[in-house]
Amino acid sequence: MTLVASAALAQQELKIMAPAGPGGGWDSAARSIQQVLTQTGLAKSVQVTNVTGAGGTVGLAQFINNAKGDPNQLMVNGITMVGAILSNKAPVNLDQVTPIARLTGDPLVIVVPATSPLKSIQDLAAASKADPAKVTWAGGSAGGADHILAALFTKAAGADPAKVNYVAFSGGGEALAAMLGGKVTAGISGYGEFESQIRAGKLRALAISSGKRLAGADVPTLKELGMDVEVVNWRAIMAGPGITADQRKALTDTMDKLVKSKEWTETLKQKGWDDYYLAGEPFGAFLKDEQARVGEVLKSVGLVKS
């Protein structure tokens, strides 16, 4: 039996870590991957576990320790973890795991409760400019995509981004509860996570952060509304440290088959995610560039010291 064949067989029973709480983007991505892998027969079984804390860096540290040399263990991550590693001064980093593939790009949406007096993105910008500390934002982990967008929005509104009043939640469900309860001014998350509440009239969508409008959603982009801000919340799948080249290739091949399946295409449509697939060495190169880019953004808005 070749190494490639044995690696392929080893993938039959996979474990995927979502390094955040239930209800958030990483959890949704992990469970979507789980569903498609089993539906398509690309894996015999897939188990998803949640490990919360510090923007995914608690899960990352655990993954580095437990998944070394094991091609059966995978972890979902994304731009939020890149930021969290820097803002939390984490003792671990993404150079310690094996990049497999970037899978999705999630447009972020800025929302306010339906009862909010803020009716437009201009109203929110004016409130931020007047006193950024009085505008309370709900989103994911500190230093992540949501936090970056809140800071860049505040900067574009003409206020000091270092004064952003940002409340970090480990799962999308908690952030949603804070918004529906009127405990925060505005919230940020992936459009798909808030879509049902937006359609039900419980949340008001003011703008999305992607470069183009999202199909099927009547929400303008920030750039359309005169704010030069664009943030894409990409998500990816990583393997543990120390796997062989053959094992990495087998995992990459599995992800390639996953993204080409009709089941995955349907999942992207249902979740409102963009196909952002990039695998192997090109993804590794993107990851290095992204770490540098996010670091500069976080420094410019005061989330990371120079």
SEKOLTOR-492711 format. One record per residue (C-alpha): x negated, y negated, z negated; chain. Coordinates in nm, 4 decimals. Example, Ala and Ser with C-alpha at 12.3 -4.5 7.8 and 13.67 -1.06 7.14 Angstrom:
REM SEKOLTOR-492711
xx/yy/zz/c
-1.2300/0.4500/-0.7800/A
-1.3670/0.1060/-0.7140/A
END
This chain:
REM SEKOLTOR-492711
xx/yy/zz/c
0.0000/0.0000/0.0000/A
-0.1378/-0.3432/0.0911/A
-0.1691/-0.6248/-0.1569/A
0.0925/-0.8191/0.0374/A
0.3372/-0.5308/0.0196/A
0.2786/-0.4793/-0.3519/A
0.3215/-0.8530/-0.4120/A
0.6476/-0.8471/-0.2191/A
0.7713/-0.5579/-0.4301/A
0.6676/-0.7412/-0.7454/A
0.8987/-1.0261/-0.6476/A
1.2039/-0.8015/-0.6717/A
1.2718/-0.9055/-1.0313/A
1.1985/-1.2728/-1.0819/A
1.2158/-1.5131/-1.3724/A
1.2709/-1.8834/-1.3069/A
1.2146/-2.1423/-1.5778/A
1.4180/-2.4628/-1.5744/A
1.2073/-2.6877/-1.8009/A
1.5111/-2.8892/-1.9183/A
1.8523/-2.8379/-2.0750/A
2.1630/-2.6970/-1.9067/A
2.3606/-2.9298/-1.6807/A
2.0711/-3.1245/-1.5341/A
1.9078/-3.1239/-1.1925/A
1.6356/-2.8683/-1.2650/A
1.8848/-2.6307/-1.4222/A
2.1169/-2.6693/-1.1217/A
1.8270/-2.6124/-0.8806/A
1.7058/-2.3029/-1.0672/A
2.0532/-2.1482/-1.0736/A
2.1128/-2.2303/-0.7071/A
1.7844/-2.0592/-0.6139/A
1.8843/-1.7649/-0.8354/A
2.2186/-1.7320/-0.6600/A
2.0811/-1.7487/-0.3056/A
1.7907/-1.5110/-0.3752/A
2.0319/-1.2466/-0.5046/A
2.3022/-1.3122/-0.2417/A
2.0522/-1.2688/0.0411/A
1.8786/-0.9699/-0.1132/A
1.5461/-1.1530/-0.1253/A
1.5218/-1.0537/-0.4913/A
1.6697/-0.7621/-0.6806/A
1.7426/-0.9748/-0.9840/A
1.6654/-1.3289/-1.0988/A
1.6745/-1.4490/-1.4590/A
1.6894/-1.8232/-1.5395/A
1.5684/-1.9599/-1.8727/A
1.5850/-2.3148/-2.0099/A
1.3010/-2.4756/-2.2049/A
1.3676/-2.8348/-2.3099/A
1.1423/-3.1170/-2.4189/A
0.9226/-3.4083/-2.3116/A
1.0279/-3.4340/-1.9488/A
0.9490/-3.0718/-1.8766/A
0.5979/-3.0772/-2.0205/A
0.6926/-2.8457/-2.3091/A
0.8147/-2.5940/-2.0518/A
0.5079/-2.6524/-1.8350/A
0.2728/-2.5728/-2.1240/A
0.4683/-2.2560/-2.2023/A
0.4707/-2.1576/-1.8348/A
0.0934/-2.2040/-1.8008/A
0.0373/-1.9778/-2.1005/A
0.2924/-1.7080/-2.0182/A
0.2851/-1.6877/-1.6370/A
-0.0876/-1.6582/-1.5767/A
-0.1510/-1.4068/-1.2995/A
0.2174/-1.3055/-1.2878/A
0.3823/-1.3536/-0.9442/A
0.7239/-1.2677/-1.0904/A
0.7457/-1.5939/-1.2848/A
0.8429/-1.9239/-1.1226/A
0.9223/-2.2736/-1.2493/A
1.1315/-2.5542/-1.1040/A
0.9842/-2.9022/-1.1264/A
0.9803/-3.2362/-0.9472/A
0.8968/-3.6048/-0.9554/A
1.0305/-3.6328/-1.3114/A
0.7633/-3.3956/-1.4407/A
0.4926/-3.5895/-1.2549/A
0.5991/-3.9021/-1.4416/A
0.6496/-3.7290/-1.7749/A
0.2978/-3.5817/-1.7743/A
0.1568/-3.9347/-1.7402/A
0.3945/-4.1186/-1.9743/A
0.3700/-3.8524/-2.2470/A
-0.0086/-3.8164/-2.2091/A
0.0577/-3.4428/-2.1847/A
-0.2323/-3.2028/-2.2510/A
-0.1264/-3.0009/-1.9441/A
-0.0883/-3.1010/-1.5787/A
0.0265/-2.9688/-1.2415/A
-0.3264/-2.8792/-1.1346/A
-0.2926/-2.5834/-1.3739/A
-0.0096/-2.4142/-1.1793/A
0.0266/-2.2906/-0.8205/A
0.2362/-2.5026/-0.5799/A
0.4725/-2.2911/-0.3678/A
0.7256/-2.5203/-0.1988/A
0.9112/-2.8504/-0.2216/A
1.2769/-2.7660/-0.1611/A
1.5183/-3.0559/-0.2046/A
1.5386/-3.4325/-0.2082/A
1.8144/-3.5722/-0.4260/A
1.9380/-3.9287/-0.3698/A
1.9884/-4.0969/-0.7059/A
2.3051/-4.2931/-0.7743/A
2.3516/-4.5884/-1.0096/A
2.6883/-4.5719/-1.1831/A
2.8832/-4.7586/-1.4492/A
3.1901/-4.6419/-1.6427/A
3.5157/-4.7140/-1.4604/A
3.6110/-4.9503/-1.7451/A
3.2919/-5.1582/-1.7048/A
3.3258/-5.5309/-1.6237/A
3.0330/-5.4828/-1.3834/A
3.1970/-5.4313/-1.0434/A
2.8946/-5.4427/-0.8118/A
2.5203/-5.3912/-0.7944/A
2.4881/-5.7725/-0.7888/A
2.6725/-5.7894/-1.1236/A
2.4342/-5.5333/-1.2720/A
2.1311/-5.7157/-1.1292/A
2.2534/-6.0459/-1.2760/A
2.3026/-5.8855/-1.6180/A
1.9542/-5.7323/-1.6012/A
1.7963/-6.0625/-1.5019/A
1.9765/-6.2486/-1.7810/A
1.8646/-6.0062/-2.0541/A
1.7227/-5.6644/-1.9561/A
1.7267/-5.5483/-2.3199/A
2.1082/-5.5806/-2.3302/A
2.1519/-5.3482/-2.0307/A
2.1362/-4.9927/-2.1623/A
2.0534/-4.7212/-1.9074/A
2.1266/-4.3488/-1.9451/A
1.9203/-4.1009/-1.7481/A
1.6866/-3.8070/-1.7613/A
1.3522/-3.7804/-1.9332/A
1.1246/-4.0772/-2.0006/A
0.8919/-4.1452/-1.7086/A
1.1034/-3.9439/-1.4659/A
1.2783/-4.0405/-1.1432/A
1.5769/-4.1968/-1.3227/A
1.3499/-4.4050/-1.5474/A
1.1353/-4.5111/-1.2502/A
1.4480/-4.6256/-1.0648/A
1.5793/-4.8203/-1.3667/A
1.2444/-4.9977/-1.4009/A
1.2081/-5.0722/-1.0279/A
1.5679/-5.1982/-1.0157/A
1.5038/-5.4288/-1.3103/A
1.1867/-5.5577/-1.1464/A
1.3721/-5.6196/-0.8177/A
1.6449/-5.8038/-1.0122/A
1.3785/-6.0491/-1.1304/A
1.3328/-5.9269/-1.4883/A
1.0415/-5.7705/-1.6770/A
1.0585/-5.3919/-1.6201/A
0.8663/-5.3328/-1.9409/A
1.1795/-5.4530/-2.1257/A
1.4081/-5.1892/-1.9745/A
1.6362/-5.0436/-2.2414/A
1.6343/-4.6807/-2.1281/A
1.7880/-4.3899/-2.3204/A
1.6483/-4.0532/-2.2107/A
1.8637/-3.7393/-2.2179/A
1.7332/-3.3854/-2.1633/A
2.0388/-3.2757/-1.9627/A
2.2785/-3.4404/-1.7218/A
2.5749/-3.3365/-1.9364/A
2.4567/-3.5476/-2.2321/A
2.3960/-3.8542/-2.0144/A
2.7428/-3.8137/-1.8623/A
2.9041/-3.7966/-2.2065/A
2.7266/-4.1187/-2.3097/A
2.8577/-4.2948/-1.9990/A
3.2138/-4.1655/-2.0247/A
3.2115/-4.2652/-2.3916/A
3.1130/-4.6225/-2.3037/A
2.7943/-4.5996/-2.5107/A
2.5671/-4.7233/-2.2299/A
2.5868/-4.9943/-1.9632/A
2.4825/-4.7871/-1.6621/A
2.3573/-4.4447/-1.5698/A
2.1329/-4.2824/-1.3120/A
2.1327/-3.9246/-1.1856/A
2.1562/-3.7245/-0.8672/A
2.4722/-3.8061/-0.6733/A
2.5816/-3.4419/-0.6793/A
2.5777/-3.4350/-1.0591/A
2.8182/-3.7298/-1.0877/A
3.0238/-3.6719/-0.7722/A
3.3278/-3.5149/-0.9392/A
3.3503/-3.7971/-1.1976/A
3.3068/-4.0593/-0.9224/A
3.5823/-3.8995/-0.7140/A
3.8064/-3.8724/-1.0217/A
3.7658/-4.2449/-1.0837/A
3.5890/-4.2046/-1.4189/A
3.2604/-4.3495/-1.2935/A
3.2017/-4.6326/-1.0445/A
2.9148/-4.5721/-0.8013/A
2.7329/-4.8989/-0.7272/A
2.4433/-4.7856/-0.5045/A
2.2205/-4.4936/-0.4072/A
1.8409/-4.4998/-0.4026/A
1.7676/-4.3156/-0.0775/A
1.6645/-4.4803/0.2496/A
1.9928/-4.3917/0.4189/A
2.3520/-4.3409/0.3133/A
2.4563/-3.9991/0.1915/A
2.6934/-3.8181/0.4273/A
3.0430/-3.7986/0.2883/A
2.9846/-4.0614/0.0204/A
3.1031/-4.4197/0.0659/A
2.8184/-4.5674/-0.1393/A
2.5745/-4.8264/-0.0006/A
2.1975/-4.7999/-0.0416/A
2.0058/-5.0444/-0.2578/A
1.8216/-5.1644/0.0533/A
2.1547/-5.2391/0.2244/A
2.2428/-5.4533/-0.0742/A
1.9218/-5.6547/-0.0509/A
1.7087/-5.4737/-0.3104/A
1.3855/-5.3289/-0.1729/A
1.3900/-5.0141/-0.3869/A
1.3780/-4.6505/-0.2724/A
1.3289/-4.3422/-0.4913/A
1.3840/-3.9787/-0.3863/A
1.4153/-3.7230/-0.6633/A
1.2430/-3.4235/-0.5033/A
1.2445/-3.0782/-0.6610/A
1.0071/-2.7916/-0.6049/A
0.9186/-2.4385/-0.7096/A
0.5839/-2.3489/-0.8677/A
0.4133/-2.0224/-0.9584/A
0.1821/-1.9563/-1.2493/A
-0.1942/-2.0041/-1.2557/A
-0.4266/-1.7333/-1.1363/A
-0.2079/-1.5512/-0.8847/A
-0.3814/-1.4078/-0.5783/A
-0.3725/-1.5586/-0.2291/A
-0.1585/-1.2643/-0.1131/A
0.0864/-1.3125/-0.3981/A
0.1121/-1.6834/-0.3201/A
0.1763/-1.6050/0.0477/A
0.4455/-1.3533/-0.0428/A
0.6212/-1.6099/-0.2638/A
0.5913/-1.8762/0.0069/A
0.7374/-1.6345/0.2625/A
1.0283/-1.5657/0.0271/A
1.0994/-1.9392/-0.0067/A
1.0745/-1.9776/0.3703/A
1.3435/-1.7119/0.4144/A
1.5533/-1.8710/0.1406/A
1.5617/-2.2173/0.3038/A
1.6476/-2.0667/0.6440/A
1.9474/-1.8759/0.5074/A
2.3043/-1.9908/0.5704/A
2.3662/-1.9536/0.1964/A
2.0992/-2.2151/0.1193/A
2.2339/-2.4504/0.3876/A
2.5755/-2.4232/0.2254/A
2.4237/-2.4866/-0.1190/A
2.2568/-2.8079/0.0019/A
2.5890/-2.9246/0.1432/A
2.7808/-2.8439/-0.1753/A
2.5265/-3.0119/-0.4047/A
2.4650/-3.3172/-0.1882/A
2.0933/-3.2406/-0.1669/A
1.8743/-3.3229/0.1325/A
1.6599/-3.0498/0.2879/A
1.3102/-3.1580/0.1814/A
1.1269/-2.8344/0.2528/A
0.7482/-2.8418/0.2537/A
0.5428/-2.5337/0.1675/A
0.1903/-2.4055/0.1124/A
-0.1133/-2.6292/0.1540/A
0.0851/-2.9295/0.2907/A
0.2962/-2.9233/-0.0263/A
-0.0199/-2.9034/-0.2385/A
-0.1559/-3.2124/-0.0602/A
0.1770/-3.3960/-0.1054/A
0.1696/-3.3133/-0.4761/A
-0.1739/-3.4713/-0.5224/A
-0.0645/-3.7845/-0.3335/A
0.2575/-3.8032/-0.5332/A
0.0741/-3.7831/-0.8650/A
-0.1353/-4.0842/-0.7612/A
0.1683/-4.2777/-0.6296/A
0.3836/-4.2175/-0.9369/A
0.0921/-4.3125/-1.1609/A
0.0630/-4.6490/-0.9852/A
0.4402/-4.7097/-1.0079/A
0.4456/-4.6290/-1.3797/A
0.1508/-4.8605/-1.4433/A
0.3142/-5.1419/-1.2453/A
0.6299/-5.1249/-1.4532/A
0.4534/-5.0814/-1.7873/A
0.5473/-4.7190/-1.8540/A
0.1840/-4.6072/-1.8418/A
-0.1136/-4.8123/-1.9591/A
-0.3907/-4.8759/-1.7060/A
END
